[in-house]
């Protein structure tokens, strides 16, 4: 978060383009291939459903590209908070709330790690809260106007 910095349009477009490329790879391509590897072996995870991967991948990409493009502006705050909330929801859904079952060679193993999922979700929730708070703190630290600024020193005699 770089509030108050001004970027040229060329820099904004470059940042948004990089965000687009990285997000498509990380949130669509990689989960799709992981899902194809897990299909039939891990039950109860939405990673095996391509439409789930595409929907969340597109949402992540839109929010992150928006945050990169509007970096330094107030409008980036909802994008940053949206990415954080979406990542918490994604983690919860992918892990099925911390309950996974793996089936291989007629053997089914169930894993329960709900508390661990909560531990991994806390940073995302904090990031969703931190974005608007840091923007508000930054706005408060700005000078309020000409009548609020300290008066100049008196002239020397």
C-alpha positions as CSV (number, residue, x, y, z in Angstrom):
1,X,0.0,0.0,0.0
2,X,1.6,3.2,-1.2
3,X,-1.0,5.8,-0.5
4,X,-0.2,9.3,-1.7
5,X,2.3,8.2,-4.3
6,X,1.6,9.2,-7.9
7,X,2.3,6.9,-10.7
8,X,2.3,7.6,-14.4
9,X,-0.3,5.9,-16.6
10,X,2.5,3.9,-18.2
11,X,3.6,2.6,-14.8
12,X,0.0,1.8,-13.8
13,X,-0.6,-0.2,-16.9
14,X,2.7,-2.1,-16.5
15,X,1.8,-3.0,-12.9
16,X,-1.7,-4.1,-13.9
17,X,-0.3,-6.2,-16.8
18,X,2.2,-7.9,-14.5
19,X,-0.6,-8.5,-11.9
20,X,-2.7,-10.0,-14.7
21,X,-0.1,-12.4,-15.9
22,X,1.0,-13.5,-12.4
23,X,-2.6,-14.0,-11.2
24,X,-3.7,-16.0,-14.3
25,X,-0.8,-18.3,-13.7
26,X,-1.2,-18.6,-9.9
27,X,-5.0,-18.7,-9.6
28,X,-6.1,-20.4,-12.8
29,X,-3.3,-22.4,-14.5
30,X,-1.6,-24.0,-11.4
31,X,-4.9,-24.8,-9.6
32,X,-6.3,-26.4,-12.7
33,X,-3.4,-28.8,-13.0
34,X,-3.4,-29.5,-9.3
35,X,-7.1,-30.2,-9.6
36,X,-6.6,-32.7,-12.5
37,X,-4.0,-34.5,-10.4
38,X,-6.3,-34.7,-7.4
39,X,-9.4,-35.7,-9.4
40,X,-10.6,-39.1,-8.1
41,X,-8.1,-39.2,-5.2
42,X,-9.3,-36.4,-3.0
43,X,-12.9,-36.1,-2.3
44,X,-14.7,-33.0,-1.1
45,X,-12.3,-30.3,-2.5
46,X,-13.6,-27.9,-5.1
47,X,-10.1,-27.9,-6.8
48,X,-11.3,-30.9,-8.8
49,X,-14.1,-28.7,-10.3
50,X,-12.7,-26.6,-13.2
51,X,-15.6,-24.0,-13.1
52,X,-14.7,-23.3,-9.4
53,X,-11.1,-22.6,-10.4
54,X,-12.1,-20.4,-13.2
55,X,-14.6,-18.4,-11.2
56,X,-12.2,-17.8,-8.3
57,X,-9.3,-17.2,-10.6
58,X,-11.1,-14.5,-12.5
59,X,-12.3,-12.8,-9.3
60,X,-8.7,-12.9,-7.9
61,X,-7.4,-11.5,-11.1
62,X,-9.9,-8.7,-11.4
63,X,-9.4,-7.6,-7.8
64,X,-5.6,-7.8,-7.9
65,X,-5.3,-6.0,-11.3
66,X,-7.6,-3.3,-9.9
67,X,-5.4,-3.0,-6.8
68,X,-2.3,-2.7,-8.9
69,X,-3.8,-0.2,-11.4
70,X,-5.2,2.1,-8.7
71,X,-2.2,1.7,-6.3
72,X,-1.7,4.9,-4.3
73,X,-5.3,6.0,-4.7
74,X,-8.2,5.6,-2.3
75,X,-10.1,3.3,-4.7
76,X,-7.4,0.6,-4.3
77,X,-8.6,0.0,-0.7
78,X,-11.7,-2.0,-1.6
79,X,-9.7,-4.0,-4.1
80,X,-7.1,-4.9,-1.4
81,X,-9.7,-5.8,1.1
82,X,-11.6,-7.8,-1.5
83,X,-8.5,-9.9,-2.3
84,X,-7.9,-10.6,1.3
85,X,-11.5,-11.7,2.0
86,X,-11.6,-13.7,-1.2
87,X,-8.4,-15.6,-0.2
88,X,-9.9,-16.5,3.2
89,X,-13.1,-17.8,1.5
90,X,-11.0,-19.7,-1.1
91,X,-8.9,-21.3,1.6
92,X,-11.9,-22.4,3.5
93,X,-13.7,-23.8,0.5
94,X,-10.6,-25.6,-0.9
95,X,-9.9,-27.3,2.4
96,X,-13.6,-28.0,2.9
97,X,-13.4,-26.2,6.3
98,X,-10.4,-28.3,7.4
99,X,-11.8,-31.7,6.6
100,X,-10.3,-33.6,3.7
101,X,-10.6,-37.3,2.8
102,X,-8.1,-39.0,0.5
103,X,-9.0,-42.3,-1.2
104,X,-6.3,-44.5,-2.7
105,X,-6.3,-48.2,-3.4
106,X,-9.5,-48.8,-1.5
107,X,-8.2,-47.1,1.6
108,X,-9.8,-43.8,2.7
109,X,-8.1,-41.5,5.1
110,X,-9.8,-38.5,6.6
111,X,-7.9,-35.5,7.7
112,X,-9.3,-33.0,10.2
113,X,-7.3,-29.8,10.6
114,X,-9.9,-27.1,11.2
115,X,-7.8,-25.2,13.7
116,X,-4.9,-25.0,11.3
117,X,-7.2,-23.6,8.6
118,X,-8.3,-20.9,11.1
119,X,-4.7,-20.1,11.8
120,X,-4.1,-19.7,8.0
121,X,-7.3,-17.6,7.6
122,X,-6.4,-15.1,10.3
123,X,-3.7,-13.2,8.2
124,X,-6.2,-12.8,5.4
125,X,-8.9,-11.4,7.7
126,X,-6.2,-9.1,9.2
127,X,-5.2,-7.9,5.7
128,X,-8.9,-7.1,4.9
129,X,-9.1,-5.0,8.1
130,X,-5.6,-3.4,7.7
131,X,-6.2,-1.9,4.3
132,X,-9.0,0.5,5.3
133,X,-7.3,1.2,8.6
134,X,-4.0,2.1,7.1
135,X,-5.7,4.4,4.6
136,X,-7.6,6.1,7.4
137,X,-4.5,6.6,9.4
138,X,-2.7,8.0,6.3
139,X,-5.5,10.4,5.7
140,X,-5.5,11.6,9.3
141,X,-1.7,12.3,9.1
142,X,-2.2,14.6,6.1
143,X,-2.3,18.4,6.8
144,X,-5.9,19.5,7.0
145,X,-5.6,22.7,5.1
146,X,-4.1,26.2,5.1
147,X,-6.0,27.3,8.2
148,X,-4.8,24.2,10.1
149,X,-1.1,24.6,9.3
150,X,1.2,26.2,11.9
151,X,1.6,29.9,11.6
152,X,4.8,31.2,10.2
153,X,7.3,32.6,12.7
154,X,7.1,36.4,13.3
155,X,9.5,38.6,11.3
156,X,12.8,39.3,12.9
157,X,13.1,42.9,14.2
